[in-house]
């Protein structure tokens, strides 16, 4: 399958492509602005120079004879008409005024002057303000100019307007160096900006590529991946957050694995429970059905009928006990059997259980206890049930003449009750299942020992309900020890 990601440009390539176009547009805008600004500065400088030249002129004679001559000039009367004899040199005008008369009328086209004299529409403004400068067209020159004008009072002439100008093209030609320097500066600045942006983009791209690769490994289930330190603060924060996420996912995944295993064991236990419950119920029902069918068909003698009736009654009693224990287990686990936890006298409860076995045939039961036993936290009926179940199991597996001992002691802040026997013990492979429902050993079933396999499951449920701890240790061929531990109150 084609990987579409390979066809996509990298962050660096995409950035350079977009930023390059943006930089070109920005450079063009900056150049245009720079040219415009430089042009305006050059024209403004030329205008200021003309104004400065006029500031030193006070008479028409000074204007005609000693004007610095930065550009072309002309003298006008107050109406804006040229005064003969005071014109720019080389304009072909006769000296007709004040001894300079050069006969205004024909002006050289070499200066770009117009062939006919025209009045100036800004004369009145110059007279009113005394001084004026600007940029644009004037009647005596072709094209745009930079000009300055000043009004003076000339003896015998009245108000005279002195005008000087320079063509804008000549000003611009003198300022080409400024334009070139501005253009070069912008080009260098743009290049440096692009180089710096490319370097930053390269670092950012490398960091993002590293984080993306680590993220892909994490998405593939590799939560051991580590995100190295990043040069960019934001990327370092992202890498740190992803690292924490990887650690959290690893922990959650481990928990899910444990939970999956637990659920698998629970499912297996449930299947085993259903199978065992079916067996425990089906077996006596099948036996009773066979016995009753034989009775019905007249296959039994009177003596066999009496034995068959006793057998049916025993199986019915066994089914009743099984149903009762299943119901008890369900009630305990659902909390419908009240558990009253409080301080109790462990020795008295255990003595009551042991005394109920005196005089019975089979193994003997002995009781040993430490002196001055403290109270313990628990439920009297619950403890009675646990110890009685332990004793039933121990006596059931201990041969006649054997010994079952019950010990009560204080250990590590708990009152501990131990029921030990010297019976055949439990195989190691079956020890982990002793607390499961219907967990009777196979050999127990094969020899037909009574029991439903629910006793220790009920013990565990009762102990959990009242906060006690139960355990069972056994060595095959040597015997078994079953324990229950109850917490001693803090004030004891």
C-alpha positions in Angstrom: 0.0 0.0 0.0 1.4 3.4 -0.9 2.3 5.6 2.0 0.7 9.0 1.3 3.0 10.6 3.9 6.0 10.1 1.6 4.4 12.4 -1.0 3.9 15.2 1.4 6.6 17.9 1.8 8.6 18.1 5.0 8.0 21.0 7.4 11.3 22.5 6.3 10.5 22.3 2.6 7.0 23.6 3.1 8.3 26.5 5.3 11.0 27.5 2.8 8.6 27.4 -0.1 6.0 29.5 1.6 8.4 31.8 3.5 10.5 32.3 0.3 7.4 33.6 -1.6 6.5 35.7 1.4 10.0 37.0 1.6 10.0 38.0 -2.1 6.7 39.8 -1.7 8.0 41.5 1.5 11.3 42.5 -0.2 9.4 44.0 -3.2 7.2 46.0 -0.9 10.2 47.1 1.1 12.1 48.1 -2.0 9.2 50.1 -3.3 8.8 51.8 0.1 12.6 52.4 0.2 12.7 53.9 -3.3 9.7 56.1 -2.5 11.2 57.2 0.8 14.6 57.8 -0.8 13.1 59.8 -3.6 11.1 61.9 -1.3 14.2 62.5 0.9 16.3 63.5 -2.1 13.7 65.9 -3.4 13.1 67.3 0.1 16.9 67.8 0.5 17.1 69.6 -2.9 14.2 71.8 -1.9 15.8 72.7 1.5 19.0 73.6 -0.4 17.2 76.0 -2.7 15.4 77.6 0.3 18.8 78.0 2.0 20.2 79.7 -1.1 17.3 82.1 -1.2 17.7 83.0 2.5 21.0 84.8 1.7 19.5 86.9 -1.1 18.0 90.3 -0.2 17.9 92.3 -3.4 17.2 91.7 -7.0 20.8 92.6 -7.9 22.2 90.0 -5.5 19.8 87.4 -7.1 20.9 88.4 -10.6 24.7 88.6 -10.0 25.8 86.4 -7.1 23.1 83.7 -6.7 25.0 80.4 -5.9 23.4 78.9 -9.0 22.2 75.5 -7.8 19.6 75.5 -10.5 17.7 77.7 -12.9 16.2 81.0 -11.6 13.8 83.8 -12.6 12.5 87.0 -11.1 8.8 87.8 -11.3 6.7 90.8 -10.5 3.9 90.6 -8.0 1.5 89.4 -10.7 3.7 86.5 -11.6 5.1 87.9 -14.9 8.8 87.6 -15.6 11.1 90.6 -15.1 13.5 91.1 -18.0 17.2 90.8 -17.4 17.1 88.5 -14.4 17.1 85.0 -15.8 19.2 81.9 -15.6 22.5 82.2 -17.5 22.5 80.6 -20.9 18.8 81.1 -21.5 19.5 83.6 -24.4 17.9 86.7 -22.7 19.1 90.2 -23.3 20.4 92.4 -20.5 17.7 95.0 -20.5 17.1 95.8 -16.9 19.4 97.2 -14.3 22.3 97.0 -16.8 21.8 93.3 -17.4 19.2 93.6 -20.1 19.2 90.4 -22.1 15.7 90.9 -23.6 13.4 88.2 -22.2 11.6 86.6 -24.9 13.6 83.7 -26.3 14.8 81.0 -23.9 17.1 78.1 -24.9 15.4 74.8 -25.3 18.7 73.3 -23.9 17.4 74.2 -20.4 13.9 72.8 -21.1 12.3 76.3 -20.6 9.1 77.1 -22.4 9.1 79.4 -25.4 6.5 81.8 -24.1 6.5 83.6 -20.8 3.6 82.7 -18.6 2.2 84.1 -15.4 2.5 82.0 -12.3 -0.7 81.2 -10.4 1.1 80.8 -7.1 2.5 84.3 -7.0 -0.1 85.7 -4.7 0.5 82.8 -2.3 4.2 83.6 -2.2 3.6 87.3 -1.6 1.2 86.5 1.2 3.4 84.0 3.0 6.8 85.5 2.1 8.4 82.2 1.3 7.3 79.0 -0.4 8.8 75.7 -1.7 7.4 72.7 -3.4 7.6 69.9 -6.0 5.8 69.8 -9.3 5.3 71.6 -12.6 6.1 75.4 -13.0 5.5 77.4 -16.2 9.2 77.9 -17.1 10.3 74.3 -17.2 9.3 71.0 -18.7 8.6 68.1 -16.4 8.6 67.9 -12.7 10.8 70.3 -10.7 11.8 71.1 -7.1 11.4 74.8 -6.6 11.6 77.5 -4.0 10.3 81.1 -4.1 10.7 84.2 -1.9 9.2 87.6 -2.1 11.3 90.8 -1.5 10.6 94.5 -1.7 12.8 96.0 -4.4 13.3 99.8 -4.6 11.7 101.1 -7.7 10.1 97.7 -8.4 7.9 97.1 -5.5 7.2 93.5 -4.6 9.5 91.1 -6.5 9.3 87.3 -6.4 12.5 85.4 -6.7 12.1 81.8 -8.0 14.7 79.1 -8.3 14.3 75.5 -9.3 15.9 72.2 -10.2 14.6 69.5 -12.5 13.5 66.4 -10.5 15.3 64.1 -12.9 18.7 65.7 -12.2 18.1 65.4 -8.4 17.2 61.8 -8.8 20.3 61.1 -11.0 22.5 62.5 -8.2 20.8 60.3 -5.6 21.4 57.0 -7.4 24.1 56.0 -4.9 21.5 56.3 -2.1 19.1 54.2 -4.1 21.7 51.5 -4.7 22.7 51.4 -1.1 19.1 51.2 0.0 18.5 48.3 -2.4 21.6 46.5 -1.3 20.7 46.9 2.3 17.3 45.5 1.8 18.6 42.6 -0.3 21.2 41.8 2.4 18.6 42.1 5.2 16.2 39.8 3.3 19.0 37.3 2.7 20.0 37.3 6.3 16.4 37.0 7.3 15.9 34.0 5.0 19.1 32.3 6.3 18.1 32.8 9.9 14.5 31.6 9.2 15.9 28.6 7.4 18.1 27.7 10.3 15.3 28.1 12.8 13.0 26.1 10.5 15.7 23.4 10.2 16.0 23.1 14.0 12.2 23.1 14.4 11.8 20.5 11.7 14.5 18.3 13.3 12.8 18.5 16.6 9.3 17.8 15.2 10.7 14.9 13.2 12.2 13.5 16.4 9.0 13.9 18.4 6.9 12.5 15.5 9.2 9.4 15.2 9.0 8.8 19.0 5.2 9.2 18.9 4.9 6.6 16.1 7.0 4.2 18.1 4.7 4.9 21.1 1.6 4.4 18.9 3.1 1.0 17.9 3.2 -0.1 21.5 6.8 0.8 22.4 6.2 2.7 25.6 9.9 2.5 26.5 10.7 5.2 24.0 12.3 8.3 25.4 12.0 11.9 24.2 15.4 13.8 24.3 15.7 17.4 25.3 14.5 19.8 22.6 16.0 23.2 21.7 12.6 24.8 21.3 10.8 25.4 24.6 7.4 24.4 23.2 8.7 21.2 21.6 10.4 20.4 24.9 7.1 20.8 26.7 5.4 18.6 24.1 8.2 15.9 24.4 7.9 16.0 28.2 4.1 15.6 28.1 4.4 12.7 25.6 7.0 11.1 27.8 4.7 11.3 30.8 1.9 9.9 28.6 4.1 7.0 27.5 4.9 6.2 31.1 1.2 6.4 32.0 0.2 4.2 29.1 2.9 1.7 30.1 1.5 1.6 33.6 -2.1 1.3 32.4 -1.2 -1.4 29.9 0.5 -3.4 32.6 -2.6 -3.0 34.7 -4.8 -4.0 31.8 -2.6 -7.1 31.3 -3.0 -8.0 35.0 -6.7 -7.3 34.8 -7.0 -9.5 31.7 -5.2 -12.3 33.4 -7.5 -11.9 36.4 -10.6 -12.0 34.3 -9.2 -15.0 32.4 -8.7 -16.8 35.7 -12.2 -15.7 36.9 -13.7 -17.0 33.6 -11.8 -20.2 34.1 -13.0 -20.4 37.7 -16.6 -19.8 36.6 -16.4 -22.5 34.0 -14.9 -24.8 36.6 -17.6 -23.9 39.1 -20.4 -24.6 36.6 -18.8 -27.9 35.6 -18.3 -28.9 39.3 -21.7 -27.7 40.3 -23.3 -29.7 37.5 -21.3 -32.8 38.5 -22.2 -32.4 42.2 -25.9 -32.1 41.4 -26.0 -34.6 38.5 -24.2 -37.4 40.3 -26.7 -37.8 43.3 -29.7 -37.3 41.0 -28.4 -40.0 38.6 -27.8 -42.4 41.6 -31.3 -41.8 42.9 -32.8 -42.3 39.5 -31.1 -45.6 39.0 -32.0 -46.8 42.5 -35.7 -45.8 42.1 -35.9 -47.3 38.6 -34.5 -50.6 40.1 -37.1 -50.4 42.9 -39.9 -49.7 40.4 -38.9 -52.7 38.2 -38.9 -55.0 41.2 -35.2 -55.7 41.0 -34.6 -55.1 44.7 -35.2 -57.4 47.6 -36.8 -56.2 50.8 -33.4 -55.8 52.4 -32.0 -54.0 49.4 -35.0 -51.7 49.4 -34.2 -50.6 52.9 -30.6 -49.8 51.9 -31.8 -48.1 48.8 -34.2 -45.9 50.8 -31.4 -44.9 53.2 -29.2 -44.1 50.2 -31.8 -41.9 48.6 -32.3 -40.1 51.8 -28.6 -39.5 52.1 -28.4 -38.1 48.6 -31.4 -35.9 49.2 -29.7 -34.6 52.4 -26.5 -34.1 50.4 -28.4 -32.1 47.8 -30.1 -30.1 50.5 -26.7 -29.3 52.2 -25.3 -28.3 48.8 -28.2 -26.0 48.1 -27.9 -24.5 51.6 -24.2 -23.9 51.3 -24.6 -22.3 47.8 -27.2 -20.0 49.2 -25.0 -19.1 52.2 -22.1 -18.4 50.0 -24.3 -16.1 47.8 -25.7 -14.3 50.9 -22.2 -13.8 52.4 -20.7 -12.4 49.1 -23.7 -10.1 48.6 -23.8 -8.9 52.2 -27.2 -10.3 52.9 -25.9 -12.2 56.0 -25.1 -9.6 58.6 -21.5 -9.5 59.8 -21.3 -7.8 63.2 -17.7 -6.9 63.7 -16.6 -6.0 67.3 -14.3 -7.1 70.0 -14.6 -10.8 70.8 -13.1 -13.5 73.1 -11.4 -15.8 70.6 -10.5 -18.4 73.2 -14.2 -18.8 74.2 -15.4 -19.1 70.6 -12.8 -21.7 69.8 -13.5 -23.7 73.0 -17.2 -23.8 72.1 -16.3 -25.3 68.7 -13.9 -27.8 70.2 -16.3 -28.9 72.9 -18.9 -29.9 70.3 -16.5 -32.7 69.0 -15.8 -34.3 72.3 -17.0 -37.9 72.6 -17.0 -38.4 68.8 -15.2 -41.4 67.3 -12.2 -40.9 65.2 -9.2 -38.6 65.7 -8.8 -36.7 68.9 -9.0 -32.9 69.2 -6.6 -31.0 71.5 -6.6 -27.3 72.4 -3.6 -25.2 73.4 -3.7 -21.5 74.1 -1.5 -18.8 75.4 -2.4 -17.2 78.8 -4.0 -13.8 78.9 -5.1 -13.6 75.3 -6.3 -10.1 74.2 -9.6 -9.4 72.6 -9.7 -9.5 68.8 -11.8 -7.7 66.1 -14.3 -10.0 64.3 -17.7 -11.6 64.2 -18.4 -14.4 66.7 -20.6 -16.4 64.3 -18.2 -16.0 61.5 -15.2 -17.1 63.6 -17.2 -20.1 64.9 -18.1 -21.1 61.3 -14.4 -20.8 60.1 -13.0 -22.9 63.0 -15.7 -25.5 62.7 -15.1 -25.9 59.0 -11.4 -26.2 59.6 -12.0 -29.0 62.2 -14.5 -30.8 59.9 -11.9 -30.9 57.1 -9.1 -32.0 59.5 -11.1 -34.8 61.1 -12.4 -35.9 57.7 -8.8 -36.5 56.5 -7.2 -37.7 59.7 -7.4 -41.5 60.3 -8.8 -42.9 63.5 -6.2 -42.6 66.2 -4.6 -39.6 64.6 -4.4 -36.1 66.2 -6.0 -32.8 65.4 -4.6 -29.9 67.4 -6.0 -26.4 67.8 -3.6 -23.6 68.9 -4.4 -20.0 69.9 -1.5 -17.5 70.0 -0.7 -13.8 69.6 1.6 -13.0 66.7 2.5 -9.7 65.1 -0.5 -7.9 66.4 -2.9 -10.6 65.5 -4.7 -13.4 67.4 -3.9 -16.5 65.4 -6.0 -19.7 65.5 -4.3 -22.7 63.9 -6.0 -26.1 63.2 -3.3 -28.8 62.3 -3.7 -32.4 61.5 -1.4 -35.3 60.6 -3.4 -36.6 57.7 -2.2 -37.3 54.1 -1.8 -33.6 53.3 -2.7 -31.8 50.0 -0.7 -32.1 46.8 1.2 -28.9 45.9 -0.6 -28.5 42.6 -4.0 -28.4 44.4 -3.1 -25.9 47.1 -3.8 -22.9 44.9 -7.3 -24.0 44.3 -8.3 -24.9 47.9 -10.3 -21.6 48.3 -12.2 -22.2 45.0 -15.7 -23.5 45.0 -16.1 -27.3 44.7 -12.3 -27.7 45.2 -12.4 -31.2 46.7 -9.3 -33.2 45.6 -9.9 -35.9 43.1 -8.9 -38.6 45.5 -11.4 -37.2 48.0 -14.2 -37.7 45.4 -12.8 -41.1 44.4 -13.0 -42.5 47.9 -16.5 -41.1 48.4 -15.7 -38.8 51.3 -18.6 -36.5 52.2 -18.5 -32.9 51.5 -19.5 -30.4 48.8 -16.2 -28.6 48.2 -17.8 -25.3 49.3 -16.5 -25.3 52.9 -13.2 -23.4 52.3 -14.9 -21.1 49.8 -17.4 -20.1 52.5 -14.5 -19.7 55.0 -12.7 -17.3 52.6 -15.9 -15.3 52.0 -16.6 -15.0 55.8 -13.0 -14.0 56.5 -13.1 -11.3 53.8 -16.4 -9.9 55.1 -15.1 -9.5 58.7 -11.5 -8.4 57.8 -9.7 -11.5 58.9 -6.9 -13.3 57.1 -6.9 -17.0 56.3 -4.2 -19.3 55.0 -3.5 -23.0 54.5 -0.2 -24.8 54.4 0.2 -28.5 53.6 2.9 -31.0 53.0 1.8 -34.2 51.2 2.2 -37.2 53.5 2.8 -35.1 56.6 -0.4 -33.1 57.3 -2.1 -29.7 56.9 -2.3 -26.4 58.9 -5.2 -24.0 58.4 -5.0 -20.6 60.0 -7.2 -17.6 60.7 -5.7 -14.3 61.9 -7.8 -11.6 63.6 -6.5 -8.1 64.3 -6.0 -6.9 67.9 -7.6 -3.5 68.7 -5.1 -0.7 69.1 -6.0 -0.1 72.7 -5.3 -3.7 73.7 
